[in-house]
């Protein structure tokens, strides 16, 4: 098999890393093209030693890693406990490591005829939420590298600056971002489940200014929203009261829209006098939007619907929000249980994130309350 994952929850770091490495070596052998290390709990303080062991024993061509509040391996989500999750793979392509400093948003890509393996098609990105301007960087890269999909997440082990750890090769960082550019014939398919369910009908924005929506389909935005709410069930109205969202269609060239076509952002508020609705994103005139609600049932339905269109895969990385898991669903291991059966040998690893990165339509964005996956095929 070209990909493998492993997990250890042993409370001794030396034994834990030996267990995780032994499982990878048994399944895949040494010197894989790419390895990822996800570390949670008390082992966050020992990341340097863990990375050293991985480099010396497994000897990956490229090692990437991050600390997290919780980790994923196969069908298992280990929440808020000490654990090590590892992923490794061999593929037909090139993995180029990337280091991005706190204030350096430049992504160095060679022209296609100079990049070994052809131009990169995917960036796996792990970033510190306190020091790296992820949303600004992704927006910039969308303009400069429109053919590049970005998948990953923000480290979640620390709740203050300098508390997270990022791994790139034999270097450990407590700020900025690390990543790997993938090129060649390896296929990486994204799956981005934003966990929302649409309500009402799609509406055209006919007047807006930045994130303020004044008119929808020629009427005051708040009046349109009140029309939508009036047609909802009591349960749906309760969901609106607990947190309303809006989905903006990314690819306006489509003739109809499904869940995966919307970029979900929060509704921040509304003004009764002017009828303006404020949204957590810039909403240009001419955009198509649809109001959305989110709860455990909606998130469950959305992920299953999107996963049903995924063909069997060889490996996967899962970046899920730290507000999902048992915080959202009644049962543990929800997102991992959906993704792992799609992957040969359950070769899935990942982490719970303070923000998730993945494409909606042709463009990549920073999300919240989302499950974002990079699905590998060779």
C-alpha positions, 0 to 999 in steps of 0.5 A: 500500500502506498500510504499508512497511518498509525496511532499511540496513546501510551503515556510514555513518549519514548514508547509512544513514538516507538509504537507509532513508528513501528506500525508505519514501518510494518505497513510501509517501510522506511524512507517515505516521500512524505510523513506527517506528525500530529501531537497532542496533550503532554507530548506537546512539550516533547515535540523536538524529541519526537521529531528527532526520532521520526527523522532518525528511524523513519527517515522521511524525505519530507517531515511536516507536523503540528501540535493539536488539542486532539488528533485523528487516526483511522476511524479514531478521534482521540480528544483532549488526551495525550497521543501521537498520530502519524501519516506517511506515504510514497507517491508519484510526484514531488514533495517540496517543503515550505517555511513561512515566517510570521509576516512573510506571505510569499510562496516561492513557486518556480515556473512550471517548466522549472519546477521538478514534477511540473507546477505544484497543484496542492499545498498542505499547510499547517499554521500557527493561528496567533502569528500567521495571517492565514486568511490574508495569505490564502487570499493572496495566493488565490490571486497569484496561483489560481491553480493551487489548492490549499488544504490544512489547518491551524494548530490548536494545542496552545491558546496563546502566542508561542504555545504551538509547535510546528515541524518541518524536517528537523526544525521546530517552530513556535510561530508562522507556518509550514507546508509541503507543495505537491506536484506530479501525477499524485492526485489530491482530491479535497473534501470540505464539509462546512456543516450547514443546511440551506434554508429558503431559496438562493437570492441575488445581492442587488445592493451591498457595501463591503460586508453590509448587504442592503438589498436581496432581489430588490428588497431590503435584506432584512425583509427578505430574511424575515420572509425566510424565517416566517416559513421555517419550522419552530426547530429551524427558528431555534437554530436561526436564533442560536446562530445564523449563517449565509452561504455565498456561491463561489462559482456563479457560472453553475446553473444550479447550486448544491451545498459544496458550492457555498462559502459559509460565513456568519451573519453578524447582525442586522439593523431594523431601521435600515434593513441592512444585514451584516455578514462576516465576509465581503459580499459583492453586488451580483453574488448569489447567497442563501441563508444557512443553519448549523447543528449536529444533524446538519453537520452529519447530513452534510458530511455524509452527502459530500462523502457519498461522492468520493471514490475509494482512495489510498490515503487521507489527511483530515483537518476538523474543527475543535468545535466538532467531535464530541462537542457537537455530535452525540457520539465520538469519532464522527468525522473519522468514522465517515472518512476512514471507510473510503480509504484503503487500510484506513490510512487516515491521520489528522488533527483538530484545528483552530481553523480549517483550510480547503477549497470551495469550488476552484478557490481555497479559503479559511473556514470554521466548524468545518471538516476539510480533507486531502484525499490521496490517490495514485 
